[in-house]
Amino acid sequence: MSALAGQDQELPQPPPPPRPTLQEVTAAEDRIEELSDSEWESQDSEAQDSDTMATPKITPSEYVRSVTIPIQDKLATGTTEVQDETLEAVLPFLQGNPNDFELNMFGLPTLRKEAHIKFLKHALGRYPSNFAAMDAARPWLLYWSLQGLTALGHDVSEYGERVVSTFAPFQHPTGGFGGGHGQLPHLACSYAATLSLIIVGTPSAYDSINRRTMWHYLGRMKQPDGGFTMCPGGEEDTRGAFIALVIISLLNLPLDLPPDAPARKTGLTTFLDHLGDWIGRCQTFEGGISAAPGNEAHGAYAFCALGCLSIMGAPASTFNKYLDMPRLLHWMTARQSAPEGGFHGRTNKLVDGCYSHWIGGCWPLVEAAGYTNIWNRNALARYILAAAQFKKGGLVDKPGKRPDAYHTCYNLAGLSAAQWRFAYDGGVEVEGEVGKGDLGAAFCWRVEGEWEDQRVWGEGDTVRVVHPVFVVPWGKAEEARRYFEEKEGF
Ligand SMILES: [Zn+2]
């Protein structure tokens, strides 16, 4: 029975039929319908009766037919038109295999690790002159590539010395990292540089970071209202708050503001003063979290806000203290596109592979705060495997787009969030006792194992665990923190 027909009694008028563009991409007999609960159950039990690992329970086409498109109104706007075009572009990949990729036992493309590794290694190489405009983003290019490679299981130790020597001149004498030699420092560059060096994880990589000047630099970003700017006089947003706490926590910097921090003049004494309240003010009427108070809720800023709160303390404590969680969950659940399965970042926006992480990565954090898993991990994995893999390697925003290191990194991080089950052990003895000092909350995570329920990926499609808060390979954050905890002073 059609889900739309089933809702007739509750609606004042029958919902409109799909718009023409949708009718073109789905034959009448394939029109997207939702199976009733009983149909689902009978199909499920039949599948379980003959359950073998070699037999998919549901083919990709059957899956797509089982997913309801959210009810749409008749008003055609620029927004609805690009949504229809997006669906038209994505559906062939969800239903079939236009790239002729090798398929896993669930009829979905396998994760083409070797092709993606080749793509990312290329991204760490030389760039043509037209990339000059990306010069200030060099720290990001390194981080995205290194993180993506490690998620694919590739050993990046071959890059260790080059990463250290590359970043050395990026570090500013007054603290923090810029985008290149002689460039002014910026929190975004400092974040990408710090994480890259922690991924390398050698003593020379750790010691290449000037922690004392970094502490002073972060102190200059702290604002009287509790937030952080991205650079002196720059924008104050949740990225700044997240990045500052990531760096303080990983490098085990003092929580007290440095004596020269301007915010001290307004009575603030620590990096955490007013911070939770400031993050809380970024939650919008929709329930999501924006860059700064008064802005529109956005997936990437939401991840930064939740990541920041996850470093400030146990998620169950900080999330509930500073956020309206039911409203946040309501907003988050609405960010998973159907039937695409991937996420979009804002209301009425299009599915995009990077939100596999920005929204997908929010879910382990809210689950750690005690909220039930109410997202569809398997649908996200379908989108990533079927629609986000570029034919020649690398991952993309959506079919038709070119791959880049950014979308490759964050599709893979999102796949980790979908494939792995995490638990938060706040208050429990931490392995090796790392993270006992200030801002140690994000070192209390545990990997419980792989997600199994109706999973759609084979063994070869699994990525390495990505730390849910720090977005580095599992274990690397702990190694860095331990190294800096064992160091005396700066
Ligand atoms: Zn994107």
Boltz pocket constraint, residues with backbone or C-beta under 6 A from the ligand:
constraints:
  - pocket:
      binder: B
      contacts: [[A, 352], [A, 353], [A, 354], [A, 355], [A, 397], [A, 407]]
      max_distance: 6.0
